Amino acid sequence: MKIEVSKANMNYEFIGDGIPVLLIHGFSLDNNVMKGAYEPLFSKLDGFKRIYVDLPAMGESVETEGLKSSEDILDCLIDFADKVIGNEKFIVIGQSYGGYLAQGIVSSIPEKTLGLGLLCPLVVADSDKRDLPEHKLMIDDRKNINYEDKEEFEEFLDFAVVANQTTYNRYRADVLIGLNKATSEILEVIREDNYELSPEPYETINCYNKSSLVLVAKQDGTVGYKDVMKLDSKISNLSISMINGAGHALQYEQEITFNDLTLNWLKEFK
């Protein structure tokens, strides 16, 4: 499905009925990364209407004239929520850059939300200012992984903390599929020049008291895990879990732990 919003024609998909849940993927990805992580969980629960969106200029969504910044993308999401979800309150879940935008949503329209879920969220946009651990490949089973494209496989190894056939398959199905669609030149402009929301959401969230879950990975060399503590004083009903043995792909590198923590949180809304 597609809908015109400010500065974009946005692609989205509904699954299920019930409490609306807006799921927002990371930068240069598409909704497959969110469906891969969350649909196996929602399939075990009744009463949630999942809304998987492709961000402007990513996946099957197309930017229109004037889109040039993260501020514009956030405006598109808020307009999208208004047009697609309407007056219903909703849960918002974001992964990586999508988590950054999710923070922007609860900062901008907290009264329209029921809760906040963040998966390996970006908190500080400037990569030079993030508190990052050193990347470490902790489980290396590359000798038993079947692959065809050597360059693609080496890029996976550079990203992975757990490298085995299962995580490689998930990387290809959930991550690479979106990366291969991210060809719009505007993405490079946004990433290089207009990536940061100003002020950043953690600075403007004000006493948010809805149920919130943050999952971070101890070996995440992309966004780290320490910066999420900037949210601790801003969100009163906040649970933060740091998972060892995973990187920026926490949802499938430590899938059992991710599933258990996320399911328990979602059950709070029933």
C-alpha positions as CSV (number, residue, x, y, z in Angstrom):
1,M,0.0,0.0,0.0
2,K,1.1,3.6,-0.6
3,I,0.1,7.0,0.7
4,E,1.2,10.5,-0.1
5,V,2.6,12.4,2.8
6,S,4.7,15.5,3.1
7,K,7.7,15.1,0.8
8,A,7.2,11.4,0.1
9,N,5.1,8.6,-1.3
10,M,5.4,6.1,1.5
11,N,5.0,2.3,1.2
12,Y,3.5,0.4,4.1
13,E,1.9,-2.9,5.0
14,F,-0.8,-3.8,7.6
15,I,-0.7,-7.2,9.4
16,G,-3.3,-8.2,12.0
17,D,-5.9,-6.2,13.9
18,G,-6.0,-4.5,17.3
19,I,-3.7,-2.0,18.9
20,P,-1.7,-0.1,16.2
21,V,2.1,-0.7,16.3
22,L,4.2,1.5,14.0
23,L,7.5,-0.3,13.2
24,I,10.4,1.8,11.8
25,H,13.5,0.4,10.3
26,G,17.1,1.7,10.2
27,F,18.8,4.0,7.7
28,S,19.1,2.6,4.1
29,L,17.2,-0.5,5.0
30,D,13.5,-1.4,4.5
31,N,10.6,-3.0,6.4
32,N,12.0,-6.5,5.9
33,V,14.4,-6.0,8.9
34,M,11.4,-5.2,11.2
35,K,9.2,-8.0,9.8
36,G,12.0,-10.5,10.2
37,A,12.5,-9.5,13.8
38,Y,9.0,-8.9,15.1
39,E,6.5,-10.9,13.0
40,P,7.5,-14.2,14.6
41,L,6.6,-12.6,18.0
42,F,3.4,-11.0,16.9
43,S,2.2,-14.2,15.4
44,K,2.1,-15.6,18.9
45,L,0.0,-12.7,20.2
46,D,-3.5,-11.6,19.3
47,G,-4.7,-8.0,19.3
48,F,-2.0,-6.0,17.5
49,K,-2.2,-4.3,14.1
50,R,1.3,-4.0,12.8
51,I,2.2,-1.2,10.5
52,Y,5.5,-1.9,8.7
53,V,6.6,1.2,6.9
54,D,9.4,2.0,4.4
55,L,11.0,5.3,5.2
56,P,11.2,8.0,2.5
57,A,13.8,7.1,-0.3
58,M,14.1,3.6,1.2
59,G,12.5,0.3,0.3
60,E,9.6,1.0,-2.0
61,S,9.0,4.5,-0.7
62,V,9.9,7.4,-3.0
63,E,10.9,10.9,-1.9
64,T,9.2,13.9,-3.5
65,E,10.5,17.4,-4.0
66,G,12.0,19.0,-0.9
67,L,13.1,16.0,1.1
68,K,16.7,16.6,2.3
69,S,17.0,15.9,6.0
70,S,16.2,13.7,9.0
71,E,13.8,16.5,10.1
72,D,11.9,16.0,6.9
73,I,11.8,12.2,7.4
74,L,10.4,12.7,10.9
75,D,7.8,15.1,9.5
76,C,6.8,12.4,7.0
77,L,6.4,9.8,9.7
78,I,4.3,12.1,11.9
79,D,2.1,13.0,8.8
80,F,2.0,9.2,8.0
81,A,0.8,8.4,11.5
82,D,-1.9,11.1,11.4
83,K,-3.2,9.9,8.0
84,V,-2.9,6.1,8.5
85,I,-3.5,5.6,12.2
86,G,-5.6,8.7,12.8
87,N,-6.9,9.3,16.3
88,E,-5.9,5.9,17.7
89,K,-3.0,5.8,20.1
90,F,-0.2,3.6,19.0
91,I,3.0,1.8,20.1
92,V,6.1,2.9,18.2
93,I,9.1,0.6,17.7
94,G,12.3,1.6,16.0
95,Q,15.5,-0.1,15.1
96,S,18.8,1.9,14.8
97,Y,18.1,5.1,12.9
98,G,14.4,4.1,13.1
99,G,14.8,4.2,16.9
100,Y,16.2,7.7,16.6
101,L,13.0,8.7,14.7
102,A,10.9,6.8,17.2
103,Q,12.4,9.0,20.0
104,G,11.5,12.0,17.8
105,I,7.9,10.8,17.7
106,V,7.5,10.5,21.4
107,S,9.2,13.9,21.8
108,S,6.9,15.5,19.3
109,I,3.6,13.7,19.9
110,P,3.8,11.8,23.2
111,E,0.1,12.1,23.8
112,K,-0.6,9.9,20.7
113,T,1.6,7.0,21.8
114,L,1.1,4.1,24.1
115,G,4.7,3.0,24.4
116,L,8.2,3.0,23.0
117,G,10.4,0.1,21.9
118,L,14.0,0.7,20.8
119,L,16.2,-2.0,19.3
120,C,19.9,-1.0,19.1
121,P,18.8,2.6,18.8
122,L,20.8,5.5,17.5
123,V,20.8,8.2,20.2
124,V,23.7,10.4,19.1
125,A,23.7,11.1,15.4
126,D,27.3,12.3,15.1
127,S,29.3,9.1,14.9
128,D,32.4,10.9,16.2
129,K,30.5,11.7,19.4
130,R,29.1,8.2,20.1
131,D,30.6,6.1,22.9
132,L,31.4,2.9,21.0
133,P,32.9,-0.4,21.9
134,E,35.4,-2.0,19.6
135,H,33.9,-4.4,17.1
136,K,34.6,-8.0,17.9
137,L,33.7,-11.2,16.1
138,M,32.8,-13.5,19.0
139,I,31.5,-16.5,17.1
140,D,33.3,-17.3,13.9
141,D,32.0,-20.3,12.0
142,R,32.8,-18.9,8.5
143,K,34.3,-22.2,7.4
144,N,30.8,-23.8,7.5
145,I,28.9,-21.0,5.9
146,N,27.7,-21.5,2.3
147,Y,27.8,-18.3,0.2
148,E,28.1,-17.3,-3.4
149,D,29.2,-13.7,-3.5
150,K,32.6,-13.2,-1.8
151,E,32.3,-9.4,-1.5
152,E,28.9,-9.7,0.1
153,F,30.1,-12.3,2.5
154,E,33.1,-10.2,3.6
155,E,30.8,-7.3,4.2
156,F,28.7,-9.6,6.4
157,L,31.8,-10.6,8.4
158,D,32.8,-7.0,8.9
159,F,29.3,-6.4,10.4
160,A,28.8,-9.6,12.3
161,V,29.5,-10.4,16.0
162,V,28.0,-13.9,15.5
163,A,28.9,-15.4,12.1
164,N,27.2,-18.7,11.3
165,Q,24.9,-19.9,8.6
166,T,21.8,-18.8,10.4
167,T,22.9,-15.2,11.0
168,Y,24.2,-15.0,7.4
169,N,20.9,-16.1,6.1
170,R,19.1,-13.5,8.2
171,Y,21.6,-10.8,7.1
172,R,20.7,-11.5,3.5
173,A,17.0,-11.7,4.0
174,D,16.5,-8.9,6.5
175,V,19.4,-6.4,6.0
176,L,20.9,-6.8,2.6
177,I,17.6,-6.8,0.7
178,G,17.0,-3.2,2.0
179,L,20.6,-2.0,1.4
180,N,20.3,-3.1,-2.2
181,K,17.3,-0.9,-2.7
182,A,18.8,2.2,-1.1
183,T,20.0,3.8,-4.3
184,S,18.6,7.3,-4.0
185,E,21.3,10.0,-4.0
186,I,19.4,12.0,-1.4
187,L,20.3,9.3,1.2
188,E,24.0,10.2,0.9
189,V,23.1,13.9,1.2
190,I,21.1,13.2,4.4
191,R,23.7,11.0,5.9
192,E,26.6,13.4,5.2
193,D,25.0,16.7,5.9
194,N,21.5,16.5,7.5
195,Y,21.5,13.4,9.6
196,E,21.1,14.9,13.0
197,L,17.8,16.1,14.5
198,S,18.4,19.4,16.2
199,P,18.0,19.3,19.1
200,E,18.4,15.6,19.4
201,P,15.4,13.7,20.7
202,Y,17.0,12.7,24.0
203,E,17.3,16.4,24.8
204,T,13.7,17.1,24.2
205,I,11.8,14.1,25.5
206,N,10.0,15.4,28.6
207,C,9.0,13.1,31.4
208,Y,7.7,10.4,29.0
209,N,5.8,7.9,31.3
210,K,4.6,5.2,28.9
211,S,6.0,1.7,29.0
212,S,9.3,1.7,27.2
213,L,11.8,-1.1,26.4
214,V,15.4,-0.5,25.1
215,L,17.5,-3.4,24.0
216,V,21.2,-2.8,23.3
217,A,24.1,-5.0,22.5
218,K,27.4,-5.0,24.3
219,Q,29.4,-5.5,21.1
220,D,27.5,-3.0,19.0
221,G,30.2,-1.0,17.2
222,T,27.6,1.0,15.2
223,V,25.6,2.8,17.8
224,G,27.1,1.4,21.0
225,Y,25.2,0.8,24.2
226,K,26.2,3.5,26.7
227,D,24.5,6.4,25.0
228,V,21.0,5.0,25.8
229,M,21.6,6.1,29.4
230,K,20.9,9.6,28.1
231,L,17.2,8.5,28.0
232,D,17.1,7.3,31.6
233,S,16.2,10.6,33.2
234,K,13.7,11.4,30.4
235,I,11.6,8.2,30.4
236,S,10.2,7.3,33.8
237,N,8.8,3.8,32.9
238,L,11.9,2.6,31.1
239,S,13.6,-0.9,31.0
240,I,17.0,-1.1,29.5
241,S,18.6,-4.5,28.8
242,M,22.2,-4.9,27.6
243,I,22.8,-8.2,25.8
244,N,26.2,-9.7,25.6
245,G,27.4,-11.6,22.6
246,A,25.7,-9.5,20.0
247,G,26.2,-6.5,17.8
248,H,24.0,-4.2,15.7
249,A,22.0,-7.3,14.6
250,L,21.0,-8.2,18.2
251,Q,17.6,-9.5,17.1
252,Y,19.1,-12.5,15.3
253,E,22.5,-12.8,16.9
254,Q,20.8,-13.4,20.3
255,E,17.4,-14.3,19.0
256,I,16.1,-16.2,22.1
257,T,16.9,-13.4,24.5
258,F,15.5,-10.7,22.1
259,N,12.3,-12.7,21.7
260,D,11.8,-13.3,25.4
261,L,12.4,-9.7,26.4
262,T,10.2,-8.3,23.6
263,L,7.3,-10.7,24.1
264,N,7.2,-9.9,27.9
265,W,7.1,-6.2,27.1
266,L,4.4,-6.5,24.5
267,K,2.2,-8.5,26.9
268,E,2.0,-5.4,29.1
269,F,-0.3,-3.8,26.5
270,K,-2.8,-6.7,26.5
